[in-house]
Amino acid sequence: MPRLYGRADLFEAVVPSLVGIRPDGRGRIHPPRRSHPRLVVCGGGRGTGKSAVLAALSEQYAQRIPQAHADLAASDFGQPGLAALAQDRTANASRTSDLLFYLNDRLSRKPAHFDRQMSFPRLTQGLLAVSSWEAGGGEDAGQAVRPAELTAATRRLAELLRASQPDQQARKDKAAAWVKEVVQAAVPLTGLPSAVGEMVQALLRIVAAELFSARAHQGGLAWWAARHVTNQGGAHDQLTELALRFRGDAEDRRLAERHLIAALLADIAEHYGFLRTANGVPRPLLLLDNVHSPLGQVFLDELVRAWHEETGPRRKMRPAVIATALEEAPASGGIIPAARRGTDSLWRENRPDTASQWTVGLPLTRLDSDDVKAMFGRDHPPLGTARLILRLSGGRAGIAHALVGAVTPRVRLRDDSSLATLLDLPAPAHPGHTVTTALLEWLAPDAVSRDRLVYFAPALDDTAAHRLSAYYPPRDPGGVPVQETSAHLRENQWSRLPWPGIDGPFVGNPVLRRLLLHELRSRTGRVARAEPWKNIHLQLRALYAPDDRGGTAGPPDSRYLHHSLALGERDLVVRALHQRFTEQDAPAWLTAVNLVCAAPHPPPTLPAAPPGSAPCPGCASAQDPVHQAVGLLVNQLWQLSRPLAIPEAATIDSIGLQLLTLAQHSGPLAQQILYRAHREWPQELHDWAQAPSLPTYGESGS
């Protein structure tokens, strides 16, 4: 398991406090007296290492405490070989009941350094009731029951759960017969996956000896008798009602599932009892990945509600619950991550007013440059490597790990050119793939969505993406590609950071957009004369073409200039920005410069644009100092806005000088703004800022 960086608080404080074991495993941590644990939800965006955190926690506590690790977005809970989950329309199985079978199975496995195997009679009785309860023979399993059949069905359920055999061998025989009966009941159901039968068999192999002891069995039945699933009746009546509710509408099924979750919590509390709880015996660990998924949202909501409803004045043992959710933190303008945050309290002394107050959010904070440097271990990469990887990854641990892994072999060969080609380096774990291609396949696994993202990445707004969708991607299956791509970005929590002066771009997350544009540049650059790149930006530029039908045309739209620079038409851009300099206020002009110089660089195979011959409308003389300053500013700022650009002192000093020149040729109000940019932009650039994120000192249009 690779070392994780920037997660020390979670591994050394948060989880040890909840499970009750010191990080080194050499002592116990007693919980606060009369306090109840909260459920921790670790939020992070794509590539922040959420799943890696849970995998590391699972390894850290292996053979030390009972644990269950489930990926709630995966059809097999992340366990290879496990059959697909039940469909919610299945009468006697649901995704939640499958998950509870799985958690029961995992938590029942005795760790090497734990005192006694856990058993779950209450949960197993409930699961077997909902999965095998029937009125007649096995062929009727899962079907609706007529009122006249209720008595017979309840009697049969009682027989199924009976544990009155006088010796151990008889109990084992009963267990074997029970397994056979349950599987036979499940087989005839249309569309019921084999996972239910497999899980029931695995479950009973582990807990049969405990479950069929008279004490465990009777204790479970006594608990169900007191559940009040229905107004009156004993344990078998309550379990019969549970099965009926499970077969009811969505609300009834959710209620039945909540009873099953309560049974899980009650079995854990019963295992620990007063003495184990008072002695601080380490607690079981539930690791739930991707609780933002449909199953995850349902299960976490029901778990929290059961947690709330089953909490009384007397403290009961609860498992430590660490969940992860796809949750994009609001993006900031810079690349330095926010200060690391812990959690104010992992425990509650009193029962809160609402169930939602049992959860505590723990953002998986972004890495900083020290974390990235530590990933290289004893290797010494070229100066600026850590900051470059931090900018490209946005502090997302998974992306940073991939980039470090790609550059490390070159570092060991002392290849100082590795930074210039970082995004084109081979991906170590993906033969034949560059690190960019491998990252995009990981971040956007669906090939259709990924291709659309690549080709729509240059679009500065939704209208531009619609324009491209008529031609790109090649061989697209059709449908409503722009709407589907927008939905993909929203569902995957790619935060949108609008640029100054516009509502876009279409792909608003800078980390994802850099990777997509680099991939597009590589793909189109392999075509003769980079024709696709040229066609894409000509199509986009046409949306913002100047309208000169009314006479003398004004300066082109900044978005027009953005795509012109992406086509290499520098002279046109400089003339237009010089003209704008004489006609607009300084904040608007700086906004335009930001947007224009954020243009992607064309592939090297794109033919150079012919030199411009049109006169500049803003020039007063052949060697106009303002025109020269604008030209140098555009050239140098555009160069520093490359994804792989490293700040260079000489270039930054020159940018400051050009801004000073422009301030000298401005009126008082504009001079104040431009002089401020002359003072502050170089500092921002030294701190690795790039266009379009440089300050503009006001709100302006494009």
N, C-alpha and C positions, 0 to 999 in steps of 0.2 A: 504494500500500500504506500503510494508516494506521500511525502510529507505535505500537509496542508498549511497554507500561510494565511495570516490575518484572521485566524479563527481561535486564538488562544483562550479568549474569554469563554467560548462555548465548551471547549475541551477541558479546561482547567478549573472552571468555576460553575457554570450553569448546570451542565449535565451531572458532574459529581455531586452537587448539592441535591439534585432530584433523585438520583439512584442511591445515594448514601455511601459511596465509596470514594476514597481519596484518589486523585488522578494517578498516583503511583501504585494504587491497589494495596497499600500496606496498612490501611486503617479505615474505620467507618466515619461517616459524617452524619451526626444525628440531626434530624429535622427540627425546626423550631417547635416548641411545645404548643399543643392544641392548634396546630396550623395544618392547612390542607394544601397540597401541591397544585400548581396551575399547569395548564397544558401550553407548551411552547411551540409557536409556529414561526419557523425561520423563513423569511421572505427574501427572494432574490430574482433577478432577471435571468434570461437565457445565458448560459455560460458562466454563471457565478459559482458553480461548484456545489449546488444544493445536494445532489445525489451523492457526490463524493464525501460530503460531510457525514451523511448517514452511514455510508459504507465504512468510513473510518471509525465512527462510533460503534458500529456492530463489531468491528474487529477489536476495538479497545476493550470491550466488555465480553468478548467471547469466552466461554467456559467459566465466567464469573457470576453472572446473574441470568435468569431466564429472559429471553428476548425474542421479539418477532419483528422482522424487517419486511415491509411490503411496499411495492410500488403500485399505487392505486390508479395510475394511468396506464399500466401494462395489463394486457389480457391474461397474463399468467402470474400477476403480482411480482414480476421480476424474477421468477424462479423457473429456469429452463426445464422443460419436460412436463410442466403442469398444464393440464388441459384448459381450454378457454372457459371464461366465466359464464354463468347462467345468464339468460336474458330475463329482464324484469317481468316479461309477460308469462314466464314459466310459473305454474301454479304453486309448486312446492319448493321453489328455489329462487334466489335473487342474488345479485352481485354482493349485497351486504351479507347474506347468509353464507355465501361461499367464502367471503373474507373472514367471517367469524369461525368457520370450520378451519381455515388456514391459520388464524391466530391461535386457536385452541391447539392445533397440532404443534406449532412452533413453541409456544409457551410451555407445553407439557414435556418438552425435552429437558432432561436434567443436566445442568452444567456440571463440569467436573468439580468445581470449587463452590458448590451450593449445597445447602444442607439436605434438602428433601425435594423430590419431584413434585411439581404442582399438578393438581387434578381439577377438573372443571365439571362436576356433576350437574350443577344447575344449567350451565350453558349447553351441555350435551343433551340433557333431557329436553330442553327447549328446541334445540336444533333437530333432534330426532323426531320430536312431535310435529314440527312444521314440515319436515321433509318426507316423513313416512306415514303420517296420519291419513286414514282412508276409511270409508264406510264399509266397503265390501272387499272383494279380492284385489290383488295387485293391479289388475287391469283398470281399476277405477281410481288409482292413485292420482291425486291432484285434481280430481274433478269436483264439481259442485255436489253438495250433499243435501239430500231431501230431509225435511224435519223428522220424518219417521225413522231415519237412520242414525240420528244423533246418539241415542242410547247405546246402540250396538257399537258405534264408532268409539265412544268414550270407554266402553268395556274393553274393546280391543286395544286401545292405547294403554290402559292400565295393565293389561297382560304383557304388552311389549315392554313396559318399564318395570315390571315386577322383578324383584331380586330376592326371592325367598328360598332359593336352593340352599341345602344345608351344608354343602362342602365346596371347596375351592374348584374341584374339577367340574362340578355341576355348573358353577358360575361361568367357567370358561366355555362349557358347552352352550350355555345360554347366550354368551357373548357372540359365539360363532353363528348361532342361529339368528341372532339379532342382525348381524351384519348382512347375512344372506337375505333376510326379509326386507331390510331397507333397500338394498341394491335392486332386488326384484321389483320393489315398489317404484323405484326411480326409472328403471329401464323403459317402460312403455310410454313415458311422457314424450310427446312430440317436441323436438327441438331441445331437449334437455341434454347438455353436454355431459361427458363422462366424468367431469371434474367432481360432481357431487358424490357419485359412488366411490371414486378414488379417495376423496377426502374422508368420507365416513369410515371406510376401511382403515385408513391410516390412523384416524382419530381413535377408533376403538382398539386397535392393536396397542396403543400407548396407554389409554386410560381405563381399559376394561377391568383390570384387577382392582383399581381404586373405586371405579364407579359402582361395581357390583358388590362392594362390601355393604353390609346392611347400614352401617353408620352413614357412609357417604350418600348412599341412595336415599335414605330416609331424610337426611338433612336437606338434600336437594328438593325432595317433594314437599317438605315442610315450608321451604322458602317459596315455592310456587303456590302453595296453598294460601299464603299470605299476600300474594301479589295483587289481588283484586283485578285481574284481567277481565273478569266478569263479576257481577254483583254478589253471587253466592256460589257455593260449591267447594269441593275439596281440590287437591292438587290435580287430579286427572281432569276435573271439570275446567280448571284454569288452563291447563295445557290444551284441552280440546278447543277452548275459546281462542287461545293463542293461534292454533292452526287455522281456525276459521277466519280470524282477523288477517292472518298472513295471506289468505286467499281472497280477501276483500278488495276494496278499491285502494288507490294509492295512499290515502290517509290512514286507512286501517293497516295496510302493510307497514307503513313507517312506524306506527304505534307498536306493532308486533316486533319489529326489528329493534325498537328502543327497549322493549322488555328483554330481548336476547342480549343486548349490550349491557343492560343492568345486571343480567345473570353473570356475564363475564366479570364485571366489577365485583359482584358479590362473592364469586368463587375466589378471586384474588384476596379479598378482605378476609374470607374464611380461612384460607391457607395460612395467613400470617397471624390472625387472631390477636389477642391482647398482648401476649408475651413477646412474640416476634416483633410486633409493632413497637412496644415499649423498649425493646432491646436494640432497636435500630437495625434490624436485619435488612441488608440491601434489597432494594425494590426492583421488580421486573421492569423491562424497558420495551416500550412500543416505538418503533421507528416507522413513521408513515410518510412515504415520499409522494409528492405531487397531490396534495389534498385540494388543489384547485381544480382537479379533474372532476367529471360528473360524479363518479363514485366517491371520490375524496370529499367533495362538498357535502354529499348526503351523509356519509359515515361520520365525518368530523362534527357536523351539526347534531346528529343523533347522539354521538359520544358525549359532547359537551352538555346536551340537555339531560342525558342520563346521569352524568357526573353531578350536575346541579341538583336534580331531583332526588338523588340518592344520598346527598350530603346532609348529615344531621349535626347536632351539637357535639357528638362524640367522634373523635377522629378515627377514620378507618384507613387501612392501607390502600393506597391507590398506586397504579403503575406510573412510572415516569413516561411521559408522552412527548416525543420530539417529532414534529411534523415539518414538512417543507412545502412551500407554495410558490408558484410563479407569480411574482409580484414586483413590478418594476418600480424602483424608487424614483422620485422626481429627479430629472437630470439637472445638473448644474452647468453653468457655462464653462467651467474649467475641467481639468483632468485630475486634480488632486482630490482624493476621496474624502468624504466627510469624516469627521472624527469618529472613532469607533465608539459604539454605544453598547452598554450592557442593558440589563433590565432592572428596574427599580425593586421589584419583589417577585420572587418565584413562588411565594407561599401566601396564603390568605388565612388570617385568624378567624374571620367570620364568613358565613355564607353570604355571597353577594346578592344583590337584588335581582340580577338577570344572569342567565346562563352565559352570555357572551363575555362577562367579566372574568370567567375562568381562564380564558386564553390570554396569553401575553405574546405580543409580536417581538421578534428578535431579527432585525434586518441583517442580512449577510453583507456587511459593509465591503466597500471596494478595497482592493489591495492598494498599497502605496509603493513608491519606488524602492523602499528598503525591502519589502516583501519580494519584489521581482528580483532584486539583486541576490537575495538569499536563495532563490531558485537555482542560481548558477553554481552554488556550492563553492568549491575551490577554483573554479574556472574564472578567468578574468576577461570578460567581453570588452569590446571597444568602448571608449567613452561615449556616454549617451545611450547605450543600448537599453538599459533598464527604463529610462524615461520614454524612449521610443516605443518599447513594448507596452508600457503603461498607457500611452496615448492610443495605440492601436487597439488595445484590449478594453479600454475604459475601466480598468481595474477589475475586470471579470476574471476570476481565477482560472476557469477552464480555458479561456482564450489565451491568457498569459502563459499557462503551462504549455499549450501547443506551440506558441511562438518560441518560447525558451527551448523546447525540445528540438525545434527545427534549426535554430541558430547555434546551439551548443556544439554539434560536430564541426562546424566551420570555425568556431572559436578555438577549439582544440587543435585545429590545423593552422591556427594563427592567420586566418583569412580575414583581413580587415575590410574586404569588400562585401562581407556578408550583410551589412546593414542596407546597402544600396539595393540588394536583391532579396531582402528578407521575406517579402510576401510571395516570392516565386521559389523559395527553397523547398526541397522535398519534405513531405510530411513523414516522419520516421515510421509511424505505425500504419501508413497507407501507401504502399508501393504504387508508383505511377501517378501520384497526386501531389500537387503543390500544397503547401500548408494552407493557402487561401481556399483552394477547392475543398480540402478536407474539412476545414472549419465551417464552410457554408453547408456542406452535406450534413454536418452535425447540428448546426443551428437551424437549418430548414430541411428536414429529412425528405419531404415530399418533392419529387423532381419537378413536377409541374409548377408548384408554388415557387420553387427556387429559381427556375428559369424566368418566370415572370418578374420576380424581384430583381434579377440581374438586369433585364432589359428595361424595366421601368425605373431603375435607380436614378438615371439622369433627370427624370421629370421633376420639375419644381412645384407642381401642384397636380390635383386630380385631373384637371382638364388636359394637361400635358400627357399624363399617363393614358388617358382615353385616346389621345391622338396616336400614341405609340402602339396601342393595343390593336390597331387596324393592320399593323404590319409585323409586329414582334410579340412574343418570341416566334421563331420559325417553328412550324408544325405544332402550334398550340392547339389543344383540343377544343377551344372555343368556349361558349357560355358567356359569362359576365366576368371577364378576367380582372378588370380593375376593382370591381366590388369584392370579388373573392380574395384578391390580394390585400385590399384594405382590411377585410375581415381577418385575414391571416395575421397581419401586423397587430391588430387589436388583440386578438385572442392569445397571441404569444407575448403580449405585454412589452412590445418594443416601443418605449416611450418616445414621444415626438417633441423635438426641440426646434421650434420655429426659428427661421432665420430673420435677421433684421429686415424690415420692409416688406416681407411676404408672409403668407400663412404656411408655406411649404418648408422644405421640399416634400415630395410624395413619401419617400422613405426618410422619416425624420430622425431616426436614431443614428448619430454620427458613427458609432462603431460598426453597425451593420452596413451603413451606406458606404463607408470606405472599402470594406471587403467586397461589396457588390460591384462598385465602380472599378476596382482593380481587376476583378474577374471579367467584367465587360471589356475593359481595355485589353486584357490578355486574349480573350476570344476574338474580338474584332481585329486585333493586331495580327492575327495569324491568317487573315484574309487579305488578298492582294489589295494594296493601296488602302487598307483599312476602310473599305467601302461601307460596311455596316455602321461603323462609328460616325463616318461623315453623314450618312443618310439619317441616322438617329438625331443628330444635333441640327441638321438642316430642317427636319420635320418639326423639332421642338422650337427652333428659332423662328420659324414662320408664324407661330402663334402670336409672337410679340413684335412683328415687323412694323416699322413706322408707317403711319398713314399720312401721305403727303398730298392727298387729293385737294385739300383746302389751301394749298399754297406751299410756302416754305416749311419743310419738315423740321420739327423740333428734334432734340437729341433722342436717340433710341431708348427704349425701355431697358432697364438694367438687366432683365432676364434675357433680352435679345443679345446684349453684350456678353452675358455669362456664356451663352452657347457659342457666340462668335469666338470668344477666347478658347473654348474647348475645341474649336476648329483650327486654332492657331492663327486667327486673324487679328494679330496684335495691333497693327496700325489703325484699323477701324476702331478698335476699343479705345485706344489712346486719344484719337481725334474726338470721339464722342464724350469721353470723360473730361477732356479739356473744355469742350463746349459747355458741358454741365457745370463745370467749375465757375464759369462766368455768369451762369444764369440761376443757380440754386443756392440755398443756404448751406453752410458747412455740415451740419448734421446729416442732411439729405445726401450730400456728396460723399461723406464718409460711409454712409449706409450703402450707397451704390458701389463704392470701391470694395467694401466687404463682400457684397454679393458677387460682383464680377470676378474678383480674384479667388473666390472659392470654386471656380470652374475646374473640372477635372482636366488633367493633362492628356492630350491625345496620344495614341500609340505611336511609336517611332516610325512605323511604316506609313503613316499618313503623310502624303506629300505636303511640303511647306506651302503656305499661302503666298501668293504673289505679293510683292511689296505694294503698299497703297500709293495711289497717285493723286487721289482727290485732295484738294486743299483743306486745311483744318480751319473750320469757321471760328475757332477761338484764338487763333494765332494773330499777333500784331506784327510779327516780323519773322524772318526766315529762321532765326536762332532764338525763338521765344523761350525764355528760361522756365516759364510755367509749363509749356509743352514738354520740355526736356524733363522737368521734375515729375510730371504726371507719367511720362513714359518709363522713367527709372523706377518710380514707385510701383507701377503695375508689374513690371518685369520681376522686381525683387520680391514683392509681396506674394506674387503668384508662385514663385519658386519655393518660398518658405511654406506655402500651403500644400505642397505635395504630401501624400500620406507618410512617406519615409524621410521627409526633410528633417534635418537636425539644425537647430539655431546656430547661425554663424555670426560672430561678432561684427565682422566687416560689413556684411549684408545688412544687419540690423542698424548699424551706425549710419549707413547710407540711407536707409528708409527714414530715420529720424531727420537727416539732413534735408531730404526732399520735402518732408512735411514742414520744416522750418522755412524753406524757400517758398512754399505755397502760402504760409502764414504771412510772409513779408509782402506778398502780392495780393493781399486781401484787405477788405474793409474792416473796421474795428470789431464788429460782432463776429464775423467769420474768423478774423485773426485770433480772437480769444479761443475759439474752439480748436482751430488748427494748431495753435501753439500748445494747447493742452494735449492734443494727439501727439505732437512732436515730443513731449515729455513722457507720455504714458505708453504709447504703442511700443517703443523699444523695450520697455520693462516687461510688458505683456509678452512680447515675442521671445525675450530671453527666458520667460517662464513657460515656454512651449505652447503659447496660444497661437492660433491660426485664424485666417479668414474662414468663415464669416463671423467669428466670435470676438473680434476686436471692438472696443467701445465706440459708440457713435455719438454719444452725448445729446440724445434727443430722439423723439419719435418722428419718423418720416415715412413717406411712401416709397415705392420702388422707382 
